[in-house]
């Protein structure tokens, strides 16, 4: 277990486009939103969409109303219709634009059916892992995968658009960025990722399942009122109860614990699934690929510098399996 806080370095250029010469490289910018009026949204700009054969740029936007109904739009374009900056986050795909503007980010999806015009403002410190954000690197093959979190927590405001109707929104947001030199399922069997916000704390947890016999990486990020108090690669995600998902025929954790500890901070949370928000079943590079997004209730006990808080609320997490036969 290592305290990574002294080694965290983030610059605006880390959220830029990273050109790759390899055939099966990928890169995407992801954001999600939870609004005060009960609506929520998820958006992704794929400069090289790893789920497309052949590779192609795409933009996805999912909007959820307070009852959980999903409104979805995807735009897929040819490679020449995607433009991105090598200096900062600024990516334009098929007329849909996601970019950094000073201390803010702007997100605009222009679509006749489902759209958004949103501003994101960072309120928790950005996260860039040591070794230039590498979460996996193989010296022999050159396979490498990277991750940075430009907005672990932010404020968001603007409007959602459903069939021409504008819905004013204000709430919280998250934004991260993934890229790599090869297909993800070449090195990973999948991952679990989640994030949680309350009035005081902001947290991110994730673990990946490498195919090679490497130690299982559990990363936990925790900020308190905008100050980073924990960043460790020694987090544990422990299944407490499993449930069978009949449509997929696969068993998932429906209750689990997230734990992390450093010398000044201890964290322990119980997450319990309330319902499945999304269930996607895809075919990718000859393998079945399955993704679930869950809505959870959570209760966490957090001790920072000897002061203990107990917090609770609702959050999301996802499980992605890349190599199902």
C-alpha positions as CSV (number, residue, x, y, z in Angstrom):
1,X,0.0,0.0,0.0
2,X,1.4,3.3,-1.0
3,X,0.4,6.9,-0.3
4,X,0.5,8.4,-3.8
5,X,-0.3,12.0,-2.8
6,X,3.3,13.3,-3.0
7,X,3.6,11.8,-6.5
8,X,0.5,13.3,-8.0
9,X,1.2,15.7,-10.8
10,X,-1.5,17.1,-13.1
11,X,-1.3,19.7,-15.9
12,X,-3.9,20.8,-18.4
13,X,-2.0,19.0,-21.2
14,X,-2.5,15.7,-19.5
15,X,-6.2,15.9,-20.7
16,X,-5.1,16.4,-24.3
17,X,-5.3,14.1,-27.3
18,X,-2.5,11.5,-27.3
19,X,-1.7,10.4,-30.9
20,X,-0.7,6.8,-31.2
21,X,0.9,4.9,-34.1
22,X,-0.4,1.5,-33.1
23,X,-3.3,0.1,-35.1
24,X,-5.6,-0.7,-32.1
25,X,-5.1,2.4,-30.0
26,X,-8.0,4.0,-28.2
27,X,-8.9,7.2,-26.4
28,X,-12.0,8.6,-24.8
29,X,-13.1,11.6,-22.6
30,X,-15.9,10.6,-20.2
31,X,-18.2,12.8,-18.0
32,X,-21.2,12.2,-15.8
33,X,-23.7,14.5,-14.1
34,X,-26.2,14.4,-11.3
35,X,-28.6,17.3,-11.2
36,X,-30.6,18.8,-8.4
37,X,-33.9,18.4,-10.3
38,X,-33.5,14.6,-10.4
39,X,-32.2,14.4,-13.9
40,X,-28.7,12.9,-14.7
41,X,-26.5,12.4,-17.8
42,X,-23.4,10.5,-19.1
43,X,-21.4,11.7,-22.1
44,X,-18.3,10.2,-23.9
45,X,-16.2,11.5,-26.7
46,X,-14.3,8.6,-28.4
47,X,-11.5,9.8,-30.7
48,X,-10.8,6.1,-31.5
49,X,-13.8,4.0,-30.3
50,X,-12.4,0.7,-29.2
51,X,-15.8,-1.0,-29.6
52,X,-16.1,-0.1,-33.3
53,X,-14.7,-2.3,-36.1
54,X,-13.0,-0.7,-37.8
55,X,-12.0,2.1,-35.4
56,X,-14.1,5.2,-35.7
57,X,-14.7,8.5,-33.7
58,X,-18.0,8.7,-31.9
59,X,-19.9,10.7,-29.3
60,X,-22.4,9.1,-26.9
61,X,-24.9,10.9,-24.7
62,X,-27.3,9.3,-22.3
63,X,-29.8,11.4,-20.3
64,X,-32.0,10.0,-17.5
65,X,-35.2,11.5,-16.2
66,X,-36.1,11.3,-12.5
67,X,-38.0,8.1,-13.1
68,X,-34.9,6.4,-14.6
69,X,-36.0,6.5,-18.3
70,X,-33.1,6.7,-20.6
71,X,-32.8,9.0,-23.7
72,X,-29.8,8.0,-25.8
73,X,-28.0,9.4,-28.9
74,X,-24.8,8.2,-30.6
75,X,-23.0,9.9,-33.4
76,X,-20.4,7.9,-35.4
77,X,-18.2,9.7,-38.0
78,X,-15.3,9.1,-40.2
79,X,-11.8,9.7,-38.9
80,X,-11.4,12.9,-40.8
81,X,-14.4,14.4,-39.0
82,X,-12.7,14.3,-35.6
83,X,-10.3,17.0,-34.5
84,X,-8.5,17.3,-31.1
85,X,-5.7,19.4,-29.5
86,X,-2.4,18.1,-28.3
87,X,-2.1,21.0,-25.8
88,X,-5.3,20.6,-23.7
89,X,-8.7,19.0,-23.7
90,X,-10.4,20.2,-26.9
91,X,-12.1,17.6,-29.0
92,X,-14.6,18.1,-31.8
93,X,-16.4,15.1,-33.3
94,X,-19.2,15.4,-35.8
95,X,-20.1,18.9,-34.6
96,X,-20.2,17.9,-30.9
97,X,-17.6,19.8,-28.9
98,X,-15.9,19.1,-25.5
99,X,-13.2,21.6,-24.4
100,X,-11.4,23.4,-21.6
101,X,-11.9,27.1,-21.4
102,X,-9.7,28.6,-18.7
103,X,-10.7,27.0,-15.4
104,X,-13.9,25.6,-16.8
105,X,-14.9,22.9,-19.3
106,X,-17.6,23.2,-21.9
107,X,-19.7,20.4,-23.3
108,X,-22.0,20.8,-26.3
109,X,-23.9,18.0,-28.0
110,X,-25.9,19.3,-31.0
111,X,-28.5,16.7,-31.8
112,X,-32.0,16.8,-33.0
113,X,-33.2,14.3,-30.5
114,X,-30.9,14.3,-27.4
115,X,-28.5,17.2,-26.6
116,X,-26.8,19.1,-23.9
117,X,-25.0,22.5,-23.3
118,X,-23.2,22.3,-20.0
119,X,-20.4,24.0,-18.1
120,X,-18.2,22.1,-15.7
121,X,-16.2,23.7,-12.9
122,X,-13.6,21.7,-10.9
123,X,-13.9,21.8,-7.1
124,X,-11.7,18.9,-6.1
125,X,-8.0,18.4,-7.1
126,X,-7.3,16.7,-10.4
127,X,-5.7,13.3,-10.3
128,X,-2.8,12.0,-12.5
129,X,-1.2,8.8,-11.5
130,X,2.6,8.5,-11.2
131,X,4.4,7.3,-14.4
132,X,2.4,9.7,-16.6
133,X,-0.9,8.2,-15.6
134,X,0.0,4.6,-16.4
135,X,-2.3,2.0,-15.0
136,X,-0.6,-0.8,-17.0
137,X,2.7,-1.1,-18.8
138,X,4.5,-4.1,-20.4
139,X,8.1,-3.4,-21.3
140,X,8.3,-6.5,-23.7
141,X,5.2,-5.8,-25.8
142,X,4.9,-2.0,-25.3
143,X,1.3,-2.4,-24.3
144,X,0.3,0.6,-22.2
145,X,-2.9,2.0,-20.7
146,X,-3.4,5.4,-19.1
147,X,-6.0,7.2,-16.9
148,X,-6.3,10.7,-15.5
149,X,-9.2,12.3,-13.7
150,X,-9.4,16.0,-14.6
151,X,-12.5,16.7,-12.5
152,X,-12.9,14.2,-9.6
153,X,-15.8,16.5,-8.5
154,X,-17.2,19.6,-10.1
155,X,-20.1,21.9,-10.2
156,X,-22.2,21.8,-13.4
157,X,-24.9,24.0,-14.9
158,X,-26.6,24.5,-18.3
159,X,-29.3,22.7,-20.1
160,X,-30.4,19.3,-21.4
161,X,-32.4,19.0,-24.6
162,X,-35.0,16.2,-25.2
163,X,-36.8,16.4,-28.6
164,X,-36.3,20.1,-28.8
165,X,-37.4,20.8,-25.2
166,X,-34.8,22.5,-23.0
167,X,-34.4,21.5,-19.4
168,X,-32.4,23.9,-17.2
169,X,-30.1,22.0,-14.8
170,X,-27.6,22.5,-12.0
171,X,-25.7,20.0,-10.0
172,X,-22.4,18.0,-9.6
173,X,-20.2,16.4,-12.2
174,X,-17.2,14.1,-12.8
175,X,-14.8,13.9,-15.8
176,X,-11.9,11.5,-16.6
177,X,-9.9,10.4,-19.6
178,X,-8.6,7.0,-20.8
179,X,-6.2,6.1,-23.6
180,X,-3.9,3.2,-24.6
181,X,-1.8,1.7,-27.2
182,X,-3.8,-1.5,-27.8
183,X,-7.2,-3.2,-27.3
184,X,-8.0,-3.2,-23.6
185,X,-9.0,-6.8,-23.6
186,X,-5.5,-7.7,-24.7
187,X,-4.4,-6.9,-21.1
188,X,-7.5,-6.7,-18.9
189,X,-10.4,-9.0,-18.1
190,X,-12.4,-6.0,-16.9
191,X,-12.8,-3.5,-14.2
192,X,-15.0,-2.0,-11.4
193,X,-15.2,1.7,-11.0
194,X,-17.4,4.0,-8.9
195,X,-17.6,7.5,-7.4
196,X,-19.5,9.1,-4.6
197,X,-20.3,12.7,-3.5
198,X,-21.8,14.2,-0.4
199,X,-21.7,17.7,1.1
200,X,-18.2,17.2,2.5
201,X,-16.4,14.3,0.8
202,X,-15.7,13.3,-2.8
203,X,-14.4,9.8,-3.6
204,X,-13.4,7.6,-6.5
205,X,-12.6,3.8,-6.3
206,X,-11.6,1.4,-9.0
207,X,-9.9,-1.9,-9.5
208,X,-8.9,-3.7,-12.8
209,X,-8.5,-7.4,-13.6
210,X,-5.2,-7.9,-15.5
211,X,-4.8,-11.1,-17.5
212,X,-1.1,-11.4,-16.6
213,X,-0.2,-12.4,-13.0
214,X,0.2,-8.8,-11.7
215,X,-1.0,-7.6,-8.3
216,X,-4.6,-6.5,-8.4
217,X,-4.7,-2.7,-8.3
218,X,-7.2,-1.0,-6.1
219,X,-7.1,2.8,-6.3
220,X,-9.0,5.0,-3.8
221,X,-9.1,8.8,-4.1
222,X,-10.7,10.9,-1.3
223,X,-11.1,14.7,-1.0
224,X,-12.6,16.6,1.9
225,X,-14.0,20.1,1.1
226,X,-11.8,20.3,-2.0
227,X,-8.6,19.1,-0.3
228,X,-7.0,15.8,-1.1
229,X,-6.8,13.6,2.0
230,X,-6.2,10.1,0.6
231,X,-4.8,8.7,-2.6
232,X,-3.7,5.1,-2.4
233,X,-3.1,2.1,-4.6
234,X,-3.8,-0.3,-1.7
235,X,-7.6,-0.1,-1.6
236,X,-9.7,-3.2,-1.1
237,X,-13.1,-3.9,-2.7
238,X,-14.6,-6.9,-0.9
239,X,-17.8,-8.7,-2.0
240,X,-20.3,-9.2,0.8
241,X,-23.3,-10.5,-1.1
242,X,-23.8,-11.7,-4.7
243,X,-26.9,-11.6,-6.9
244,X,-27.7,-13.4,-10.2
245,X,-28.5,-11.1,-13.2
246,X,-30.9,-13.3,-15.2
247,X,-30.7,-11.4,-18.5
248,X,-26.9,-11.7,-18.7
249,X,-26.6,-15.0,-16.8
250,X,-23.8,-13.5,-14.8
251,X,-23.4,-13.1,-11.0
252,X,-22.5,-9.6,-9.7
253,X,-21.8,-8.1,-6.3
254,X,-24.9,-6.5,-4.9
255,X,-23.4,-5.5,-1.6
256,X,-19.7,-4.8,-1.2
257,X,-17.2,-3.0,1.0
258,X,-14.6,-0.4,-0.1
259,X,-11.7,0.0,2.3
260,X,-8.5,2.2,2.3
261,X,-6.1,3.4,4.9
262,X,-3.1,5.8,5.1
263,X,-1.4,7.2,8.2
264,X,-3.7,10.2,8.5
265,X,-6.9,8.8,7.0
266,X,-9.1,5.7,7.2
267,X,-12.0,5.0,4.9
268,X,-14.6,2.2,5.0
269,X,-17.9,2.2,3.0
270,X,-20.7,-0.3,2.5
271,X,-22.3,-0.1,-1.0
272,X,-25.6,-1.8,-1.7
273,X,-27.1,-2.0,-5.2
274,X,-30.6,-0.6,-5.5
275,X,-31.2,-1.2,-9.2
276,X,-29.4,-1.6,-12.5
277,X,-29.4,1.6,-14.5
278,X,-27.8,0.2,-17.7
279,X,-27.1,-3.3,-19.0
280,X,-25.2,-3.5,-22.3
281,X,-24.1,-6.7,-24.0
282,X,-21.6,-6.2,-26.9
283,X,-19.4,-8.3,-29.2
284,X,-15.8,-7.0,-29.2
285,X,-12.8,-8.6,-31.0
286,X,-14.3,-12.0,-30.9
287,X,-15.2,-11.8,-27.2
288,X,-18.5,-11.1,-25.5
289,X,-18.3,-7.8,-23.5
290,X,-20.8,-6.9,-20.8
291,X,-21.3,-3.7,-18.9
292,X,-23.5,-2.9,-16.0
293,X,-24.1,0.5,-14.3
294,X,-25.6,0.3,-10.8
295,X,-27.4,2.8,-8.5
296,X,-26.2,2.2,-5.0
297,X,-27.0,3.3,-1.4
298,X,-23.8,3.8,0.6
299,X,-22.8,4.5,4.2
300,X,-19.2,5.4,4.9
301,X,-17.1,5.9,8.0
302,X,-14.2,8.3,7.4
303,X,-11.4,9.3,9.9
304,X,-9.1,12.2,9.0
305,X,-6.5,13.4,11.5
306,X,-8.4,11.6,14.3
307,X,-11.8,13.1,13.5
308,X,-14.4,10.6,12.4
309,X,-17.4,11.3,10.2
310,X,-20.2,9.0,9.1
311,X,-21.9,9.9,5.8
312,X,-24.5,8.3,3.6
313,X,-26.2,8.8,0.3
314,X,-26.7,7.4,-3.2
315,X,-24.0,6.8,-5.8
316,X,-23.2,4.9,-9.0
317,X,-20.7,2.2,-9.9
318,X,-20.0,0.1,-13.0
319,X,-18.7,-3.3,-13.8
320,X,-17.2,-4.0,-17.2
321,X,-16.2,-7.5,-18.3
322,X,-14.1,-7.7,-21.5
323,X,-13.5,-11.4,-22.1
324,X,-16.6,-13.5,-21.8
325,X,-16.8,-16.6,-23.9
